[in-house]
Amino acid sequence: MAPTVWEEEIWSCLWCHAATHVGGEWFEISRPPYLPMGMRWEGAVADGLNAGVSHAFGIFDRTLCGIQETGMSPSDHWWPPEREDACAACQEAAEVIDDRWPQAMRGENARVSVARRL
């Protein structure tokens, strides 16, 4: 009998947004590399979002402030938290997440990754 091929899944931590990749022929545990807040999230795009407020597209198809709309997707542009129209709740969530990154893990080569072939 041929071995079963797993589909890859990405599990993401709500607390710090670290990602765990599982599946395929590799098993990987990794924390995404540190990026400044203005380069970490794309803007959220959805018909149901207020056009006058810029939201960050987070994980699980929600904004960082928790809004979930049918058909929401990330835009092709970064979400700049310093903009005047940036959602205050998304800014607050982004700051909390950013503060959770250890200073020692913010360097260029600080990405944590462990992989092994199954």
N, C-alpha and C positions, 0 to 999 in steps of 0.2 A: 504494500500500500504506500502511495506517495505521501510525503509529509504535507501537512496542511500549511498553506501560505497565509500568514496573518495580514490583515490590512493595517496600515499605520494609523494610530490614534494619537492625538495630542491632548494630554491632560494638563490643565493650567490651574495654578494656585490662585485663589481669590485674594489671598493676603498679600503676596509679593509679586504675583504674575510670573513666577518661575514656570517653565514648561517641562513636561516629561514626555518624551517621544517613545512610543511603544509599538512594536509590530514589525512586519516585514522580516528580513533576515537579520536585522540589527536590533539590538535593544539599547536605547540611549537614554541617559538621564542628563538633562542639561538645564542650566539657567541661561536665559538669553543674555547677550552682552549688554552692559550698561549703556544707555543712551540718555542724553539730557531730555528733560520733559518735552521740549519743543520738537524733538525728533523721535519720540517713542510711540506716539499714537497718531493715527490718521483721523481726519474729521469724519463724523458720522453723516450718512446721507440716507434720508427716508422721507416719504411723502408726509408722514404725520408729525415731523419735527417742526418746531417754530422756526421760520425762516430768519428771524432776527437774532437767534442764539446759536453759537457754534459749540457743538458737543464733540467730545472725544469718543471714537469708536473703541470700545474695550473688548473684553473677552466674552464669549458665549453670546455674541450678536446683541450686545447691550452697550449703551453708552457708559462711561465711567460713573455717571450719576445714577445709573440703573434703568434708564428708559429702554424699552424693547418695543420696536415697531415691526410690523410685517414688511419684509423686503429690505430691511436696513442693511447697509453695507458700508465698508470703509471707502472714503473718497481716494482720489489719486494724490491728495495733498496732505501734508502734515497738519496736525491740529496745534496751532500756537496758543498755549495757555495764557500768554501775556496780552493777547488781543482784547480790545474793549468789549467785543461781543461774546467772549468766551464764557461758557456756563460756569457760574461760581461753584456749583456742586462738583462739576467735573474737575475744576482747578483744585479744589480741596482734596478730592480723591487722588489726583495726580501727585500732589505734594506729599500725601501720606505714603503712597506707594514709593515715591522717590526717596523719602526719608528711611524706608525699610532696607534699602540697598546698603550693605556694609561699605564703608569707605575703602577698605582693602580690595573690594571686588569691582571697583570703578575704573581700573586701569585698562589699557588697550588689550593686554593679554590675560585678563582676569576671568575669561569665560570658563565656567566649570562644565566639563563634559566627560562622561564615562560611557563607553560603548563596548559591546562584545557581540561577536557573531553567534547566533543561536545554532 
